[in-house]
Amino acid sequence: MTPASNGQVSIIRTEHGLTILGTRITLYDVMNYVTEQYRPKFIRAMLNLTDEQVHCALLVNIIVDIEDYRGTRQIFIP
């Protein structure tokens, strides 16, 4: 899988949840591996993602977790 054509990775909202653009992989899929304490390199290999896609998915999850903790979730993902 490759990132979006402009070289940036996007996370989009689909009927399955937040998904890495150009894939059928949701943030839930990535976080299942994180919860089991797998390293990003392993996650990348298992889900056939680029480093950028893995890092983007992890970053979005961190932002959502922080905003949930603060009670200020305002992240906009179309």
C-alpha positions as CSV (number, residue, x, y, z in Angstrom):
1,M,0.0,0.0,0.0
2,T,1.2,3.5,-0.7
3,P,0.4,6.9,0.8
4,A,-1.8,9.4,-1.0
5,S,-0.5,10.8,-4.2
6,N,0.7,14.1,-2.7
7,G,3.1,12.2,-0.4
8,Q,1.0,12.7,2.7
9,V,-0.9,10.0,4.5
10,S,-4.6,10.6,5.2
11,I,-7.0,9.1,7.6
12,I,-10.6,9.0,6.4
13,R,-13.9,8.1,8.0
14,T,-15.7,5.2,6.4
15,E,-18.6,3.0,7.5
16,H,-16.0,0.7,9.2
17,G,-14.4,3.6,11.2
18,L,-11.3,5.7,10.7
19,T,-9.4,4.1,7.9
20,I,-6.0,4.7,6.3
21,L,-6.6,6.2,2.8
22,G,-6.0,3.8,0.0
23,T,-6.4,0.7,2.3
24,R,-9.1,-1.2,4.1
25,I,-7.1,-0.9,7.3
26,T,-8.8,0.9,10.2
27,L,-7.1,2.5,13.2
28,Y,-8.7,-0.3,15.2
29,D,-6.6,-2.8,13.2
30,V,-3.4,-0.9,14.0
31,M,-4.4,-0.5,17.7
32,N,-5.0,-4.2,18.1
33,Y,-1.3,-4.7,17.5
34,V,-0.3,-1.8,19.7
35,T,-2.4,-3.2,22.5
36,E,-0.5,-6.4,22.2
37,Q,2.7,-4.4,22.4
38,Y,4.0,-5.1,18.9
39,R,6.6,-2.6,17.5
40,P,5.7,-0.3,14.6
41,K,8.1,-2.2,12.3
42,F,6.2,-5.4,12.9
43,I,2.8,-3.7,12.5
44,R,4.0,-2.3,9.2
45,A,5.0,-5.7,7.9
46,M,1.9,-7.5,9.1
47,L,-0.5,-4.9,7.6
48,N,1.6,-4.1,4.5
49,L,1.8,-0.4,5.3
50,T,4.5,2.2,4.9
51,D,6.3,3.7,7.8
52,E,4.4,7.0,7.2
53,Q,1.0,5.2,7.3
54,V,1.9,3.5,10.6
55,H,3.2,6.7,12.2
56,C,0.1,8.6,11.1
57,A,-2.3,6.0,12.5
58,L,-0.4,6.0,15.8
59,L,-0.3,9.8,16.0
60,V,-4.1,10.1,15.3
61,N,-4.7,7.6,18.1
62,I,-2.5,9.5,20.5
63,I,-4.3,12.8,19.7
64,V,-7.7,11.2,20.2
65,D,-6.6,9.6,23.5
66,I,-5.3,13.0,24.8
67,E,-8.4,14.9,23.8
68,D,-10.7,12.2,25.3
69,Y,-8.7,12.5,28.6
70,R,-9.1,16.3,28.5
71,G,-12.7,16.1,27.4
72,T,-11.9,18.4,24.5
73,R,-12.0,16.2,21.4
74,Q,-12.3,18.5,18.4
75,I,-10.3,16.6,15.8
76,F,-12.0,17.0,12.4
77,I,-11.7,14.0,10.1
78,P,-14.0,14.3,7.1
